[in-house]
C-alpha cells in the first residue's frame, strides 16, 4: 500500500502520513545547544515521554536523550482507531497526565471528567471531543511533551522562557519495498 502524505497545518515543510499508521524519527535541540539534560533531567524527560505517549496513544519504539537534544522513534496510529476508544479507556489515558495533586486548574480533574462522561450531556461530549482531538497526532504529542518538560525545567531551575531552540523536526520512516 502506498502512503499518502499531507502537509501539517502550521508546520511548514513537515510531512505527515495520512490515513494509516506511520513511524517517525523525531528530533529536537535545546536553545543555543545548551547542555540542559543532566541525569535528573533525562529521567524526568523519559517519564514525561512515557506519560505523553500513553495519553496520545503513540508507541515509542526507541529513544536517545543526550545532553543538548533527543531523538525519538515513534509509531503514530491512524486516527480512525480513536472511534473505538471507550470512555473508560479515554479516562485511563487522561489519568496519566492529570491524576496528580498539581492538576492544572484549566483542566478538569479525572473525577470531574468521569462524571461528565457518565452523564453524556453536551458538556461531557464537548470535553470528550477536545481530549480525543489531542490523541494520535504527532505535532500535539511533541508540543505537549516539550511544553511539559520546559515547565518542569524552568520551575526546577528558576528559569524563564523557552529551553528549546526551535520546533521539532521529523522524518517519515518508510519500510523498504518488498
C-alpha positions in Angstrom: 0.0 0.0 0.0 1.4 3.4 -0.9 1.3 6.1 1.7 -0.4 9.4 1.0 1.1 12.5 2.6 -0.2 15.8 3.8 1.4 19.0 4.9 0.7 19.6 8.6 -1.2 22.8 9.1 1.1 25.4 10.5 4.2 23.2 10.1 6.0 24.4 7.0 7.6 21.6 5.2 6.6 18.9 7.7 5.1 15.8 6.1 2.6 13.6 7.9 1.3 10.3 6.6 -2.5 10.4 6.1 -4.9 7.6 6.7 -2.7 5.0 8.2 -0.2 4.2 11.0 3.1 5.9 10.4 6.6 5.7 12.0 8.6 8.9 12.5 12.1 9.8 13.6 11.7 12.9 15.7 14.5 15.2 16.9 14.7 18.4 18.9 17.5 20.5 20.3 17.9 22.9 23.2 18.3 26.6 22.6 21.9 27.6 21.8 22.9 24.0 22.1 23.0 24.3 25.9 23.6 21.0 27.7 20.5 21.0 29.9 19.9 17.3 30.1 21.8 16.1 33.2 20.8 12.7 34.7 17.8 14.0 36.6 16.5 15.9 33.6 16.9 12.8 31.5 14.9 10.7 34.0 12.1 13.4 34.1 12.0 13.7 30.3 11.8 9.9 29.9 9.0 9.7 32.5 7.1 12.5 30.7 7.7 10.8 27.4 6.0 7.7 28.7 3.0 9.5 30.1 2.5 11.7 27.0 2.8 8.6 24.7 0.3 6.7 26.8 -2.1 9.6 26.7 -1.7 10.2 22.9 -1.7 6.5 22.1 1.7 6.9 20.4 4.1 3.9 20.5 7.6 4.9 21.5 9.8 2.4 19.6 13.2 3.8 20.7 14.7 7.0 22.2 18.0 8.6 23.0 18.3 11.6 25.2 21.7 13.4 25.0 23.0 16.5 26.8 21.5 19.0 24.4 19.0 17.1 22.2 16.9 14.0 21.8 15.9 11.5 19.2 12.6 9.5 19.4 11.3 6.8 17.0 7.5 6.8 17.3 4.6 5.0 15.7 1.5 7.1 15.4 -1.7 5.1 15.0 -4.4 6.0 12.5 -7.0 8.5 13.9 -9.7 6.0 12.9 -8.6 3.9 15.8 -10.0 6.6 18.1 -13.5 5.7 17.0 -13.5 2.5 19.2 -12.0 4.3 22.2 -14.3 3.7 25.2 -14.9 6.3 27.9 -13.1 4.0 30.3 -10.0 3.9 28.0 -10.2 7.7 27.5 -10.3 8.2 31.2 -7.4 5.8 31.8 -5.3 7.8 29.3 -6.4 11.1 30.8 -5.3 10.0 34.3 -1.7 9.5 33.0 -1.4 13.3 32.7 -3.9 14.7 35.1 -4.2 12.4 38.1 -1.7 14.4 40.1 -2.0 16.8 43.0 -0.9 19.7 40.7 -3.5 19.1 38.0 -3.8 22.5 36.2 -6.9 24.5 37.2 -7.6 24.9 33.5 -8.1 21.1 33.1 -10.9 19.0 34.5 -9.8 16.7 37.2 -10.2 13.0 36.3 -13.1 12.6 38.8 -14.9 15.5 37.2 -14.2 14.1 33.7 -15.6 10.7 34.8 -18.8 12.3 36.0 -19.2 14.4 32.8 -18.6 11.4 30.6 -21.1 9.3 32.5 -23.8 12.0 32.2 -23.1 12.1 28.5 -24.6 15.6 28.2 -23.4 18.3 25.9 -20.5 19.4 28.2 -19.2 15.9 28.5 -19.5 15.3 24.8 -17.5 18.5 24.0 -14.8 17.6 26.5 -14.6 14.1 25.1 -14.1 15.5 21.6 -11.5 18.0 22.8 -9.5 15.3 24.6 -9.7 12.9 21.6 -8.5 15.6 19.3 -5.2 15.7 21.2 -4.6 11.9 20.6 -2.9 10.1 17.7 -1.4 13.5 16.5 2.4 13.8 16.2 2.5 17.7 16.4 0.3 17.7 19.5 2.3 14.9 21.1 5.6 16.8 20.6 4.2 20.2 21.5 2.8 18.9 24.8 5.9 16.8 25.6 8.2 19.8 25.1 6.0 22.2 27.0 5.7 19.9 30.0 9.4 19.3 30.1 10.1 23.0 29.7 7.7 23.9 32.5 9.4 21.3 34.8 12.9 22.5 33.8 12.1 26.2 34.3 10.5 25.6 37.7 13.3 23.4 38.8 16.0 25.9 37.8 14.1 29.2 38.5 14.4 29.8 34.7 12.1 31.8 32.3 11.4 31.4 28.7 11.8 28.6 26.2 14.5 26.0 26.6 14.1 24.7 23.0 16.0 26.0 20.0 13.1 25.5 17.5 10.2 23.3 16.6 10.9 19.6 16.4 12.0 18.1 13.2 10.7 14.8 12.0 11.3 12.3 9.1 8.8 9.7 8.0 10.4 6.3 8.3 9.2 4.1 5.4 9.6 0.4 5.1 11.7 -0.7 2.2 9.9 -2.1 -0.9 9.4 -5.8 -0.8 
